[in-house]
Structure formats: C-alpha cells, structure tokens
C-alpha cells in the first residue's frame, strides 16, 4: 500500500492496534490512472484557500465537478442537500472539524450517509488516523494533496463509487 494512502485498521472486534502511515520505499508512480467516464461531484471541505484551489484544479483537470466548503458545518449542509458523490475533507477546520462533520454525515438519513469521505491531513499520528476511521472516513490522504495521489485513490475507488448526482 502506498505510504500516502492510509487505510485505518483496528475495526471494532478486531485484535489489531491501529496502524500509522506506511512510509513508501519509493515515490508513487507518475502514470495517469484511467478513470471511468462518469463525472463525479466532489465536495472539497478545506478552510485554507490555497489548499481548496489546488484540490479544485486537480479534480477539475480529471473532469470532475467540484464544490467547496470552508468548514465542517458547510460540508454537512452540502452533503445533506444531496448530489455529492465524494467528500475530500480536512480534519482540522474552524466552526466544525472534519471528524465531527463526518460523524454527522454518517448519521444522515438516506444515501447521503454512505457518501465516501476522504480525510486530508498532514498530521499522521496513529490516534488521529484511527479517529478518522471511527468517524466514518474511508481513507486518509496526506497533505499537500498531489495529483498522482488523488488519481491513485480515485482509481482504487472507481469500481465501487457510483455517481449519486445527475450528469452535467
């Protein structure tokens, strides 16, 4: 597993302790992933303007629609409104942090509660990665977000991620 992609472990009932990020032996390959023709509506929840802009440009360059939220409360409202296929959410945000927002999203009624969520952080402490999983995040990606990192994640999710929103 690439070091920049962390799948939290230690599910309830499992006897494993949560694992921290894996340090890669080499950088991820720079090849472009082949993504499905579907256009996903991705919500980027990030309080830092430059990080929002970078994520938006990367996603749009891959053909996806992008919406933005500057805190967890806005992210929750956007997901609750429907039509979001994937959420990229910073863990540390004002008003409502990403973990609290993720917990509220998982408690929503209907299909919105099942939207895949990706935690974005530069803080890879074992306990934070485990808390992200407990809050309902699918995976944790490191910041700053890189295109190869995002492409690799989207390609692993491509088979299981079916757009909830209508095509453009």
ABEGO torsion letter per residue (X at the ends): XBAABBBBBGBBGBABBBBBBBBBABBBBABBBBBBABBBBBBBBBABAAAAAAAAAAAAAAGBBBBBBABAAAAAAAAAAEGBABBBBBABBBGBBAAAAAAAAAABBEAAAABBBBBBBABABAAAAAAAAAAGBABBBBOBBBAAAAAAAAAAAAAABBBABBBX
